[in-house]
Amino acid sequence: MITSTKLGIILVEFDSLKGPVVRNKNPKNFQIPNDTTNENLLVWIIRANEFSVRKIGNQTAYAKAISLDDPNFPRKKRQFGLGLITQPSLDFIEAEKILDLIISESKKRSKNKPYFKMLNGLLTSITNFKFSNKLGTNEISIYQKREIAGKAQNEIIPQEEIPLLLISDNLNVFQKVIISSKQTNYSIIIGNKDAFVGFEEKTQNKELSISTEKTKIDVILQRNIPENLQIGLDIFSRILDVISDLSNKDDRIVSCLEFLDRLLLEDVDIRYYMPFSQYLIAMESYTISEFKTEELEQQIANLKETHGDWVECLVGKEFDGKKLAEFFLVTGIKRESLELLINLLFVKLIAIF
């Protein structure tokens, strides 16, 4: 189910007694803007036979209608409307893909079924759709749990995945990065805010691709190609290659990409620093062999000056003998946590096995 209060999907149907009504919304706590209670807007969603877009204050609504066959009424199709309401706005192509994906799932569950089974199929398709927004970090993820369907008893065909879309405020070199696994359906698109609001990429923006046996990375840059970009992407792709399943590591991938972006922006030694990203990507594979709690507390004032007051979360913690994942559980999975870990390694307050 969707977990954001600023991003939501609504299912609209025309009721013969009440007129257009919202049959369902996801997430349940999604606050529909006051303007969307306007009957004209709900009618617009139901009648959106073609993909349509309109602004609602500081939010954007995307709509597309669903027509379904009902075996009890062969001469008449059941008409529903699907509305996607977001803040910030999404690229039109990506927004339509999201609606098409839900509509495709809805038709599989609901077509040629009696009304109540049809409605249940629609509700299930919408409820299973995930659209999460990590408020405060401006990272948006859009994805859906997909079922595997087989054409024949012994033939399993994985269905196409819609890419995961993430917005980061910490990208100064990259405009958009697409990371795809060659062995699974996993695909992620990470970009700055301009990458998902209909921003037209200028012809002078540089594009670059790098491919390994398992991973493909395509990038669009905001500026000229940095000298060490190829090296940085090569190291990054090989770090990703050692992970068998990337699907549950989206926040780690974003944090490492932001780290690479900063190294490129500040023209820091990529070959030396970028390999540290593996600690974040594969944290479960490492153990903290030593953590000097008392010495940390003596240096906490200096660490606060260089990293911020949030580093106080480490005070009083005991990490000796624990997996490195415990460290990131306390600090949070973000670029700043990786930078702090590297600093602690340099001053020998932490040792990793």
Summary of the structure (lengths in Angstrom):
residues: 353
radius of gyration: 23.7
end to end distance: 38.4
largest distance: 78.6
contacts: 1103
relative contact order: 0.08
helix: 38%
strand: 28%
